[in-house]
Amino acid sequence: MPAPRHALVPLVAATALVLSLAPPAHAGKTLDAVKARGEVVCGVNTSAPGFSSTDSKGRWQGLDVDMCRAVAAAVLGSGEKVKFVPLNSQQRFAALQSGEIDILSRNTTWTLTRDASLGIVFAGINYYDGQGFMVPKKLKIDSARKLNGATVCVQAGTTSERNVAEYFLANGMKYKSVVFDTAEAIQSAFFAGRCQVYTTDMSDLAGARTQTNKPDDYTILPDVISKEPLGPAVRRGDDDWFQITRWTLNAMLEAEEAGITQANVDKLKAESKDPAIQRLLGVGDDTGKLLGLDKEWAYRIVKQVGTYGDSFERNMGPKSPLGLPRGVNRLWNRGGLMYPQPVR
């Protein structure tokens, strides 16, 4: 419940007092290792356009890649201080558990089983997705309910593998699965005609369609058969690193909510009188000390990487190769599900 208007000044003063008296956060094991190494090691997909893939010059790009760069900007002062480790779906959790990577930012679905049994913890959701199906247009199929008897390509070790089995069972249909370890292998097989259907998250299907010379020859069916909340994960037990990762994502979302962009961040930092913007950009209260970071941690995220909106638009939005609408991934006050916890 918001405070009455006459109480805002005392509340601002009280908040500033709490922040000024708060002790600096203790540096956790992962943060110490990252600082000593001078880079964040981030596990990403081998190739998932929009989330993580390399451009013609071999540079990693995507929504998940930006998450990694944002953490590096906050912690190490530069969003370029990231080592990207491409992982297939079966490698990803072991790589995080063993300490091979610091963050798993690989369009990974947050489920109870994963969150409670793998020694990992999800820091938030950076994309709300759902599983769907892509088929060649020549099959003239307009609904997943017409896929009885189809040959379906699916990636091993993913939620997609179980979801498709449950969907066909629930609808009294049969199918033959063709399982592959990587997205690249599935795409190659599907576009070569080795299977009639490709099933994975809807965003992945849109990305896969950009990898063929004839994208108009394929249709993504309208049916969405699951919930797939995707987000970054870290090892369980290092609360300090978890907090940094979680609040990095929140900072990107809250900056967009406040009307900050990568283009106007310096102007707002210099001129804005809004306490929330000042606090976020390191001009007002020092929130960094609570995370074991400096005062300008969130400013660097926006300046070097951008807000969530900046990242979405260049990697997934209507003007990107994927051409996806923002949809449910809009901010909460614009009809979407993205509701950041306040950075204060």
HUJOKA-V321342 format. One record per residue. RES is the residue in three letters. PHI is phi in whole degrees, -180 to 180 (none if undefined). PSI is psi as a letter, one per 30 degrees, with the letter a starting at -180 (none if undefined). Layout:
RES|PHI|PSI, RES|PHI|PSI
This chain:
MET|none|k, PRO|-69|l, ALA|-76|l, PRO|-61|l, ARG|-57|e, HIS|-70|f, ALA|-95|f, LEU|-66|e, VAL|-63|e, PRO|-59|e, LEU|-66|e, VAL|-61|e, ALA|-65|e, ALA|-66|e, THR|-62|e, ALA|-62|e, LEU|-66|e, VAL|-59|e, LEU|-66|e, SER|-72|f, LEU|-89|f, ALA|-67|k, PRO|-71|l, PRO|-60|k, ALA|-67|k, HIS|-72|k, ALA|-71|k, GLY|-79|l, LYS|-60|e, THR|-68|e, LEU|-61|e, ASP|-59|e, ALA|-66|e, VAL|-63|e, LYS|-66|e, ALA|-67|e, ARG|-77|e, GLY|82|g, GLU|-160|l, VAL|-93|k, VAL|-99|j, CYS|-123|k, GLY|-85|k, VAL|-129|l, ASN|-71|l, THR|-67|e, SER|-168|j, ALA|-141|i, PRO|-48|k, GLY|98|e, PHE|-103|e, SER|-160|j, SER|-161|l, THR|-103|k, ASP|-87|a, SER|-65|f, LYS|-100|g, GLY|83|g, ARG|-88|k, TRP|-71|k, GLN|-148|l, GLY|139|l, LEU|-61|e, ASP|-70|e, VAL|-63|e, ASP|-64|e, MET|-61|e, CYS|-65|e, ARG|-66|e, ALA|-66|e, VAL|-63|e, ALA|-64|e, ALA|-62|e, ALA|-67|e, VAL|-90|e, LEU|-110|f, GLY|89|f, SER|-145|k, GLY|-73|f, GLU|-89|f, LYS|-86|i, VAL|-132|k, LYS|-107|k, PHE|-96|k, VAL|-115|j, PRO|-72|k, LEU|-132|k, ASN|-83|l, SER|-64|f, GLN|-84|f, GLN|-85|f, ARG|-59|e, PHE|-73|e, ALA|-63|e, ALA|-64|e, LEU|-74|e, GLN|-60|e, SER|-81|f, GLY|90|g, GLU|-65|e, ILE|-127|l, ASP|-92|e, ILE|-137|k, LEU|-101|j, SER|-124|i, ARG|-141|i, ASN|24|i, THR|-107|k, THR|-76|k, TRP|-83|j, THR|-127|l, LEU|-60|e, THR|-58|e, ARG|-67|e, ASP|-71|f, ALA|-106|f, SER|-131|f, LEU|-109|g, GLY|73|g, ILE|-127|l, VAL|-143|k, PHE|-84|k, ALA|-90|f, GLY|160|a, ILE|-118|k, ASN|-110|g, TYR|-164|k, TYR|-93|j, ASP|-131|a, GLY|-162|l, GLN|-82|k, GLY|-143|a, PHE|-137|k, MET|-121|k, VAL|-137|l, PRO|-66|k, LYS|-60|e, LYS|-64|f, LEU|-75|f, LYS|56|h, ILE|-105|k, ASP|-119|g, SER|-152|k, ALA|-64|f, ARG|-69|f, LYS|-103|g, LEU|-98|g, ASN|-55|k, GLY|85|g, ALA|-75|l, THR|-95|k, VAL|-120|k, CYS|-86|k, VAL|-148|l, GLN|-91|k, ALA|-67|k, GLY|74|g, THR|-117|l, THR|-66|f, SER|-59|e, GLU|-62|e, ARG|-77|e, ASN|-58|e, VAL|-69|e, ALA|-63|e, GLU|-69|e, TYR|-65|e, PHE|-66|e, LEU|-64|e, ALA|-64|f, ASN|-103|g, GLY|64|h, MET|-116|l, LYS|-117|l, TYR|-156|l, LYS|-117|k, SER|-90|k, VAL|-121|j, VAL|-102|k, PHE|-130|l, ASP|-85|f, THR|-129|l, ALA|-65|e, GLU|-61|e, ALA|-66|e, ILE|-63|e, GLN|-61|e, SER|-61|e, ALA|-68|e, PHE|-65|e, PHE|-71|f, ALA|-87|f, GLY|87|g, ARG|-75|f, CYS|-143|l, GLN|-88|f, VAL|-135|k, TYR|-117|k, THR|-120|k, THR|-171|a, ASP|-62|k, MET|-57|e, SER|-66|e, ASP|-65|e, LEU|-63|e, ALA|-63|e, GLY|-67|e, ALA|-63|e, ARG|-65|f, THR|-75|f, GLN|-88|f, THR|-106|l, ASN|-74|f, LYS|-130|i, PRO|-60|f, ASP|-73|f, ASP|-82|f, TYR|-129|k, THR|-121|k, ILE|-93|j, LEU|-66|l, PRO|-74|f, ASP|-69|k, VAL|-116|j, ILE|-105|g, SER|-158|l, LYS|-100|k, GLU|-132|i, PRO|-77|j, LEU|-101|k, GLY|-172|l, PRO|-76|k, ALA|-131|l, VAL|-132|l, ARG|-68|k, ARG|-70|k, GLY|109|f, ASP|-108|i, ASP|-64|e, ASP|-66|e, TRP|-69|e, PHE|-59|e, GLN|-62|e, ILE|-61|e, THR|-66|e, ARG|-62|e, TRP|-79|f, THR|-64|e, LEU|-62|e, ASN|-62|e, ALA|-63|e, MET|-65|e, LEU|-74|e, GLU|-69|e, ALA|-62|e, GLU|-63|e, GLU|-59|e, ALA|-82|f, GLY|85|g, ILE|-85|k, THR|-136|l, GLN|-61|f, ALA|-78|e, ASN|-109|g, VAL|-61|e, ASP|-70|e, LYS|-63|e, LEU|-68|e, LYS|-62|e, ALA|-83|e, GLU|-117|f, SER|-66|k, LYS|-104|g, ASP|-72|j, PRO|-57|e, ALA|-67|e, ILE|-69|e, GLN|-60|e, ARG|-64|e, LEU|-66|e, LEU|-98|g, GLY|83|g, VAL|-95|e, GLY|-99|b, ASP|-59|k, ASP|-91|j, THR|-83|f, GLY|-61|e, LYS|-62|f, LEU|-74|f, LEU|-108|f, GLY|79|g, LEU|-120|l, ASP|-89|a, LYS|-70|f, GLU|-101|g, TRP|-56|e, ALA|-76|e, TYR|-59|e, ARG|-64|e, ILE|-58|e, VAL|-69|e, LYS|-63|e, GLN|-92|e, VAL|-115|e, GLY|113|l, THR|-81|l, TYR|-60|e, GLY|-63|e, ASP|-57|e, SER|-65|e, PHE|-62|e, GLU|-62|e, ARG|-79|f, ASN|-100|e, MET|-133|f, GLY|-66|l, PRO|-56|f, LYS|-94|f, SER|-89|l, PRO|-58|e, LEU|-74|e, GLY|64|h, LEU|-89|k, PRO|-72|l, ARG|-65|e, GLY|54|b, VAL|-69|f, ASN|-88|g, ARG|-69|l, LEU|-64|l, TRP|-58|e, ASN|-86|g, ARG|-126|g, GLY|91|g, GLY|-109|a, LEU|-104|f, MET|-77|j, TYR|-127|j, PRO|-74|k, GLN|-71|k, PRO|-70|k, VAL|-87|i, ARG|-159|none
